[in-house]
Amino acid sequence: MSEKLLSEKGESPSLVDLKIQIPQELYIAYQRCSWIIVHETGRKPLDVMQEMVCDFLMKHGC
């Protein structure tokens, strides 16, 4: 996760909801993928979500 997302105390900043509209198949694939990552790595689901969003934004140069 990007260090910019952490405060000086190492805490996450205030969070907001992000709502996207996707086909059910993509939703199921996302849930399955994130569940696997969480259970294989022991990371928190929120950390996995934030990493996926950061990866998407970096991929598109945002």
C-alpha positions as CSV (number, residue, x, y, z in Angstrom):
1,M,0.0,0.0,0.0
2,S,1.2,3.5,-0.8
3,E,2.8,5.3,2.1
4,K,0.8,8.4,1.0
5,L,-2.3,6.7,2.3
6,L,-1.0,6.5,5.9
7,S,-0.9,9.4,8.3
8,E,2.2,10.2,10.3
9,K,1.0,7.9,13.1
10,G,0.6,5.0,10.5
11,E,-3.2,5.2,10.6
12,S,-5.4,5.2,7.5
13,P,-7.2,8.6,6.8
14,S,-10.9,8.9,6.9
15,L,-12.5,6.5,4.5
16,V,-15.4,7.0,2.0
17,D,-17.5,4.5,0.1
18,L,-16.8,3.9,-3.6
19,K,-19.8,2.5,-5.5
20,I,-19.3,1.1,-9.0
21,Q,-21.7,-0.7,-11.3
22,I,-20.4,-3.9,-12.8
23,P,-21.9,-7.1,-14.2
24,Q,-22.6,-9.8,-11.6
25,E,-19.9,-12.1,-13.0
26,L,-17.2,-9.4,-12.3
27,Y,-18.6,-8.9,-8.8
28,I,-18.4,-12.6,-8.1
29,A,-14.8,-12.7,-9.5
30,Y,-13.8,-9.7,-7.4
31,Q,-15.2,-11.3,-4.2
32,R,-13.5,-14.6,-4.9
33,C,-10.2,-13.0,-5.7
34,S,-10.1,-10.7,-2.7
35,W,-11.2,-13.5,-0.4
36,I,-8.4,-15.7,-1.7
37,I,-5.8,-12.9,-1.2
38,V,-7.1,-12.2,2.4
39,H,-7.0,-15.8,3.4
40,E,-3.7,-16.7,1.7
41,T,-1.8,-13.6,3.0
42,G,-3.6,-12.9,6.3
43,R,-4.0,-9.3,5.2
44,K,-7.1,-7.2,6.1
45,P,-9.9,-7.0,3.5
46,L,-9.7,-3.2,3.6
47,D,-6.0,-3.3,2.8
48,V,-6.7,-5.5,-0.2
49,M,-9.4,-3.2,-1.5
50,Q,-7.2,-0.1,-1.2
51,E,-4.4,-1.9,-3.0
52,M,-6.7,-2.9,-5.9
53,V,-7.8,0.7,-6.2
54,C,-4.3,2.1,-6.1
55,D,-3.1,-0.5,-8.7
56,F,-6.0,0.6,-11.0
57,L,-5.2,4.3,-10.6
58,M,-1.4,3.8,-11.2
59,K,-2.1,1.6,-14.2
60,H,-4.1,4.4,-15.8
61,G,-1.7,7.2,-14.7
62,C,-4.1,8.9,-12.4
